């Protein structure tokens, strides 16, 4: 083979980046909303959730370009997004103490205080749950079925149903009003 011989002349395969094998747009349309809802539940920030979803899809595109597409794209995207949320949480922990402005300036002050207090209690209760348990509970809250959650967290269906039942009970107990 001479230095000027092309891949076609030698019978070799052309580089894979020249042959489209997979359409990222189809995956994006199919999974974007569910992934965004999942990330939004964890971050509680629309812009950040959109950024994380975008990063997850960019990773999927890169995997496609490498010819290394996952078997279960949705589960893979959730894992990548969850890792990005963890990275964000670690960075946020370094900047703890910064307050976000009120999101609804029209709301009565008493209502806003009660709403924020309830949200803090719920988030504090959720934060006491193990990471996988919290994720499963949040996915259920987004409308995922236990079988789908099982695939996303790598458990059996029965183990996931048990996990969810125990998580709901633990959350309910931690939010129950304590008598004074």
C-alpha positions in Angstrom: 0.0 0.0 0.0 1.4 3.4 -0.9 1.2 6.4 1.3 -1.3 8.0 -1.1 -3.7 5.0 -1.3 -7.2 5.8 0.1 -9.2 3.7 2.5 -11.5 2.7 -0.3 -8.6 1.5 -2.5 -7.2 -0.7 0.2 -10.6 -2.1 1.4 -10.3 -0.6 4.9 -13.3 0.9 6.6 -13.6 4.6 6.6 -13.5 6.4 9.9 -16.7 5.9 11.8 -17.3 9.6 12.3 -18.1 9.9 8.6 -20.9 7.4 8.7 -24.0 8.4 10.7 -25.2 5.5 12.7 -27.5 7.1 15.2 -29.8 10.1 15.4 -29.3 12.1 18.6 -32.4 14.2 17.8 -34.7 11.2 18.3 -33.1 10.4 21.7 -33.3 14.1 22.7 -37.0 14.3 21.8 -37.8 11.0 23.5 -36.0 11.6 26.8 -35.5 15.4 27.3 -38.6 16.1 29.3 -38.3 13.2 31.7 -34.6 13.8 32.2 -35.2 17.5 32.8 -38.0 16.8 35.4 -35.7 14.4 37.2 -32.8 16.8 37.3 -35.0 19.7 38.3 -36.3 17.7 41.3 -32.7 17.3 42.5 -31.4 20.8 41.7 -34.6 22.9 42.2 -33.2 25.3 39.5 -34.6 25.5 36.0 -31.5 26.9 34.3 -29.1 24.5 36.1 -31.4 21.6 35.2 -31.4 22.6 31.6 -27.6 22.9 31.6 -27.2 19.5 33.2 -29.6 17.9 30.7 -27.7 19.5 27.8 -24.4 18.1 29.2 -25.9 14.6 29.5 -27.0 14.7 25.9 -23.6 16.0 24.8 -22.1 13.0 26.5 -24.5 10.7 24.7 -23.6 12.3 21.3 -19.9 11.8 22.1 -20.6 8.2 23.0 -22.4 7.8 19.7 -19.4 9.3 17.8 -17.1 6.9 19.5 -19.5 4.0 18.6 -20.0 3.3 22.2 -23.8 3.8 22.6 -25.3 2.4 25.8 -27.9 -0.4 25.6 -30.4 1.6 27.7 -30.1 5.2 26.7 -32.5 6.6 29.3 -30.8 4.8 32.2 -27.4 6.0 30.9 -28.6 9.6 30.6 -30.0 9.5 34.1 -26.7 8.2 35.4 -24.7 10.9 33.6 -27.2 13.6 34.9 -27.1 12.2 38.4 -23.3 12.4 38.4 -23.5 16.0 37.2 -25.9 16.8 40.0 -23.5 15.3 42.5 -20.7 17.4 41.1 -23.0 20.5 41.3 -23.9 19.6 44.9 -20.3 19.4 45.9 -19.6 22.8 44.4 -22.7 24.2 46.1 -21.7 22.9 49.5 -18.6 25.1 49.2 -20.8 28.1 48.8 -23.4 27.3 51.4 -25.1 30.3 53.0 -25.9 32.2 49.9 -29.6 33.0 49.7 -31.7 33.0 46.6 -34.2 35.9 46.1 -37.9 35.1 46.7 -39.3 33.5 43.6 -42.8 35.0 43.9 -42.8 38.7 45.0 -46.7 38.8 44.7 -47.1 36.2 47.5 -48.2 37.3 50.9 -45.3 37.3 53.3 -47.0 34.9 55.7 -47.8 32.5 52.9 -44.3 32.7 51.6 -42.8 31.9 55.0 -45.1 28.9 55.5 -44.4 27.6 52.0 -40.6 27.9 52.4 -40.8 26.3 55.9 -42.8 23.4 54.4 -40.3 23.1 51.6 -37.4 23.2 54.0 -38.9 20.5 56.1 -39.6 18.3 53.1 -36.1 18.8 51.6 -34.6 18.1 55.0 -36.6 14.9 55.3 -35.6 13.9 51.8 -31.9 14.7 52.5 -32.0 12.2 55.4 -32.8 9.4 52.9 -30.0 7.5 51.3 -29.1 8.8 47.8 -30.5 5.8 45.9 -33.7 5.8 48.0 -34.2 9.5 47.5 -33.7 9.2 43.8 -36.2 6.3 43.6 -38.8 8.3 45.5 -38.3 11.4 43.3 -38.5 9.3 40.2 -41.8 7.9 41.4 -43.0 11.4 42.1 -42.3 12.3 38.5 -44.6 9.5 37.3 -42.1 6.7 36.7 -43.5 3.2 37.4 -41.6 0.9 39.8 -40.4 -1.3 36.9 -38.9 1.7 35.2 -37.3 2.9 38.4 -35.8 -0.5 38.9 -34.1 -0.3 35.5 -32.8 3.1 36.3 -31.3 2.3 39.7 -30.3 -1.3 39.0 -32.6 -3.2 41.3 -35.2 -5.8 40.8 -38.9 -4.8 40.5 -39.7 -6.3 43.9 -36.7 -4.7 45.6 -37.7 -1.3 44.2 -41.3 -1.6 45.4 -40.0 -2.5 48.8 -37.5 0.4 48.7 -40.3 2.8 47.7 -42.7 1.6 50.4 -40.1 2.0 53.1 -39.0 5.4 51.8 -42.6 6.7 51.8 -43.1 5.4 55.4 -39.8 7.0 56.5 -40.6 10.3 54.9 -44.2 10.3 56.3 -42.8 9.5 59.8 -40.2 12.3 59.6 -42.8 14.8 58.4 -45.5 13.8 61.0 -46.3 16.6 63.4 -44.8 16.0 66.8 -47.1 16.7 69.8 -45.8 19.6 71.9 
